[in-house]
């Protein structure tokens, strides 16, 4: 999982990427290609 200050550029890398808020943190999840997982931190 990548940890980035800004997720906007990571979101456009794959069309299956989804932006999700969990427990006050912002995540990118991708069911088809899990290598694109990221967290804002």
TIDOMI-407110 format. One record per residue (C-alpha): x, y, z; residue in three letters. Coordinates in nm, 3 decimals. Layout:
# TIDOMI-407110
- x  y  z  res
- X  Y  Z  ALA
...
# end
This chain:
# TIDOMI-407110
- x  y  z  res
- 0.000  0.000  0.000  UNK
- 0.132  0.341  -0.098  UNK
- 0.101  0.627  0.151  UNK
- 0.077  0.967  -0.015  UNK
- -0.010  1.324  0.076  UNK
- -0.232  1.361  -0.229  UNK
- -0.427  1.078  -0.391  UNK
- -0.563  1.263  -0.692  UNK
- -0.288  1.150  -0.928  UNK
- -0.306  0.790  -0.804  UNK
- -0.681  0.774  -0.858  UNK
- -0.651  0.815  -1.235  UNK
- -0.396  0.533  -1.281  UNK
- -0.663  0.263  -1.326  UNK
- -1.031  0.287  -1.410  UNK
- -1.133  0.045  -1.133  UNK
- -0.989  0.266  -0.857  UNK
- -1.240  0.380  -0.595  UNK
- -1.199  0.651  -0.333  UNK
- -1.322  0.535  0.011  UNK
- -1.329  0.706  0.352  UNK
- -1.277  0.474  0.647  UNK
- -1.219  0.583  1.008  UNK
- -1.123  0.935  0.904  UNK
- -0.865  0.819  0.650  UNK
- -0.896  0.829  0.274  UNK
- -0.814  0.514  0.077  UNK
- -0.798  0.407  -0.285  UNK
- -0.911  0.049  -0.331  UNK
- -0.903  -0.163  -0.643  UNK
- -1.057  -0.510  -0.643  UNK
- -0.919  -0.613  -0.983  UNK
- -0.562  -0.486  -0.932  UNK
- -0.484  -0.466  -0.558  UNK
- -0.138  -0.319  -0.627  UNK
- -0.307  0.020  -0.668  UNK
- -0.413  0.036  -0.303  UNK
- -0.318  0.365  -0.138  UNK
- -0.381  0.564  0.177  UNK
- -0.358  0.935  0.240  UNK
- -0.133  1.013  0.535  UNK
# end
